[in-house]
Amino acid sequence: MLSTSSQQQQHLFSSYRAVGLVTNHVPCVLRIHQRHSSHLLLTAIGKVFHAYRLNTLQVLLVSDPHPEDIQALAANSRLVFVAAGSSIYVYRRVFHLYQTLTDHKGDVQHILPFGDEHLISIDACNTLRVWDIQSASVYLSLEFDSKNFHITCLLHPATYVNKLLLASRQGTMQLWNIKSNKLLHEFFTNDKQSLNSITAMAQSTVVDVVAIGYNNGQIRLHNLRYDETLVTFTQDFNGPITSIAFRLDNIPHMATGSSTGHICIWNLDTCHLISQVRQAHKECSIAALHYIPGEPLLISNGNDNALREWIFDMPDGQSCRLYRERCGHSKSPRCVRFHDNEIVLSAGNDGRLRTFHTILDNLSRCFGRTTRYKWEMELNEDDNGNDDNDHNTEQPLPIIDLRCEIIKENDWDGMIAVHENRRRVSAWNFIRATRSKHRFEHERFATKVYHNVEVQATSCDISPCGNFCVIGYSTGHIDMYNMQSGLYRGSFDDSPIKYVAKNPGKRLKSSPYATAHSYPLCGLSFDSLNTRLVSCDINGNIKLWRLKTKTLLSSTSILDQEISPPTIHITKMIVHRDSGLIALAFNDQTIKIYDFDTMTFKCIRTFSTKIHTKEITALAFMPDARWLLSTSLDKTMKIWDIPSGELIDMIEFDQAVITLGVSPNGDMLATGHTEALGVYLWSNRSMYGTSSINLTNDHENQQVLVGEFQSPEQISKNLITLSALPESKWKNLLVLDTIRQRNKPKEPINIPKQAPFFLPTVSNLRGFVFVNPDDENETKEKGKKQSHINQTQQFLYMSPFTNLLGHHKTNSSISSDVINLLKDLGMAKIEYELRCLSSDQGGSLERMLVFIDILYQAFDNKQNYDLISSYLALFIQLHGTNLIWKNDELIEKIRQIQLKQKETWNHIQRQLNTSIALVKYIKSVTTI
């Protein structure tokens, strides 16, 4: 879906997958495995093909994309053949690429497996090639003149060894011997029927008999041995025969597909039509028909993105019903929204509302199809009093706007949808996956006042509590309804409030014909507190309403008629509830962002440079309101950084994006395109790593690193900064003795096995090691030479920790190195190092004083508050009773650090109390 230039660049969003795609115009292929009971069904979708389990129609696998779109599929019992462009790809076990056949000059249009070792292919140049699959070489090549014999389909007749039957656009057929490269016979050379092009062929269940379909709707059963036509059938539908299939469970039935989407079932014994399946695939031709061997099941696929399975179990024994289907949108999606982080809601131009799971395809559902209602048919009666025909009754109603709230979906309806050119808004239930009985429409529109006025619902929204919904109309009305009961709950009126004359405290009800805006509305939204409503019309009037009383709080006109041209108007509006931001798109392709929390609607950002060149189709905020996404008919999507006001990325597509949806956690983006039937998912690369985006300005080139933020070590010196270490590093320092006692082994330690007596060993933690007697003698001799004075000097304990304490006298900035060293040590090692500070354990009084000064400095800097408190408590616990209270200098140091710790905590305690009081006040205050 990305353009060629965008594929070569690195963007903030990368392609993840496409959902809702099932099949296209390429005929599906039934792969029957002789040794296994589970058969496969293969369908083509653009550059990839899908493999479905035949018994459940669930996706088994999706192939890797091919360089070009797939034009044909074929399969035998061992291999799968895919024709894409001028190449043929051979797959073993469906997913393993076995061979690539590249010798055609034109695009391959037809392929046919010829036994297990050969493959026949025909390209657009009307050239036939026979391939040896194992060696990937051409066994035979035949070129035909397109004016005399343009091949349209080919068939290998049953029991005809080395024979190939070719059908042409001129209506004639030829039987060839592939092994000897000879033309054996030519059919219909002097027949008037040969003037019609042959569009389909199929082998019947009888040897020597094949079925031939023509572009005029006729079907022939022809005997190849005697070159005689046995019977001729004619379909009443206009258009050619697109596919033919014979039933394979000993019942003489034949199924034919037409270009109008109908399926006909013929009885070959009585030679007449026994049943029809009307609109099996609506508004498209039947691409392929396949009967399952030994089962009363028929498989069909079409260009409407549907794969259907029909079963013949009706009481008459002749007609069929829909047994199972797998389908997506038959027309492009119009509105895409995320229900949660894994489910995407999609409403298409086909009038259907669907859900697609981003991970598991079998969890996708269809909610139904919206068509014209009875009251609409009555309003559109002809002058003679005749109702519309059946085709109009099935006319779909595309959904142009969709809103959902999940907070109350288990209790009542949680979705509403606005339909194109309709004033009635439908409600949907997510749990039951059906359309609700509630349909929101005010009774004022049924009066004579609006009889000749075209009223359309233009926007809608659901409150965060899930209890109410509001609907905006092209007449400027805003109505509110209850989602549970479907009852009308009032309208918004911008006229002055009127009170009862006898009771000044009682308000008069506003007129049902009063409007909130003078122009059609382009957007509605509740605020995050469910107390206010924001509305905007196409003329630039933004109004803020109090939801409880439905009165106007403030109003602002952002389009100055004296400065702005009269042709400028607003086309799109979206609201980010949590931040109180409104994004507006204008028909001159500019984008502006306003803040409605201040009730003054101040413009905070304007994107008027590097804008789109065509109409803006969709806007979307990221969940953190840091980025704004915009799409246009110029086939681009631009990502704007709101804090800096710069364009940080631009993605080009092959088709224009008409709808956008962002997941609640911001890790995924869903797009719908103009001529695509699926919903395309894109992953946010900044959620999983860093992304470098180049910004090109007029003065300099900048490079912005997106997705990586390094917090400073200390935000403010007035705040306490914790260490961000896990509690296991410091919380249990005071109870190490208890932990050791608890972890003491109950059984004695097993003594390791001794080595042979004649080999000297030394015990260690892993058992023992061998010792060289010569090294041991040298060590003893060196020990004897050492004096008693040297041994006394080495009694002073030395370690990296004590070395840093010793250097602290000359370098006072080394205290941070001491803290970082203690962070890397375990609790047992920390306890041992602090214990060794006393003179009894190899330390000194100077080291203890230096360590207390380091703790005091850390408290003064207000860093690593949790660690320093734990180290101080452990130091007092180890040396308090024996050493600290016997030294006045240590006592004075401990008192100073105690005062500093208390001062620091009192400061943060006052700030906490202030914040708690402020939160309590905000909860208790009455909002507007």
Secondary structure, 3 states (H helix, E strand, C coil): CECHHHHCCCCCEEEEEEECCCCCCCCCEEECCCCCCCCEEEEEECCEEEEEECCCCCEEEECCCCCCCEEEEEECCCEEEEEECCEEEEEECCCEEEEEEECCCCCEEEEEEECCCEEEEEECCCEEEEEECCCCEEEEEEECCCCCCCEEEEECCCCCCCEEEEEECCCCEEEEECCCCEEEEEECCCCHHHHCCEEEEEECCCCCEEEEEECCCEEEEEECCCCEEEEEEECCCCCCEEEEEECCCCCCEEEEEECCCCEEEEECCCCEEEEEECCCCCCCCEEEEEECCCCCEEEEEECCCEEEEEECCCCCCCCCEEEEEEECCCCCEEEEEECCCCEEEEEECCCEEEEEECCCHHHCEEEEECECCHHHHHHCCCCCCCCCCHHHHCCECCEEEEEECCCCCCCCCCEEEEECCCCCEEEEECCCCEEEEEEECCHHHHCHHHCCCCCCEEEEEECCCCCEEEEEECCCCEEEEECCCCCEEEECCCCCCCECCCCCCCECCCCCCCCCCCCCEEEEEECCCCCEEEEEECCCEEEEEECCCCEEEEEEECCCCCCCCCCCCEEEEEEECCCCEEEEEECCCCEEEEECCCCCCEEEEEECCCCCCCCEEEEEECCCCCEEEEEECCCEEEEEECCCCEEEEEEEECCCEEEEEECCCCCEEEEEECCCCCEEEEEEHHHCCCEEEEEECCCCEEEEEECCCCCCCCCCCCCCECCCCCHHHCCCHHHHHHHHHHCCCCCCCCCCCCCCCCCCEEEECCEEEECCHHHHHHHHHHHHHCCHHHHHHCCCCCCHHHHHHHHCCCCHHHHHHHHHHHHHCCHHHHHHHHHCCCHHHCCCHHHHHHHHHHHHHHHHHCECHHHHHHHHHHHHHHHCCCCHHHCHHHHHHHHHHHHHHHHHHHHHHHHHHHHHHHHHHHHHCCCC
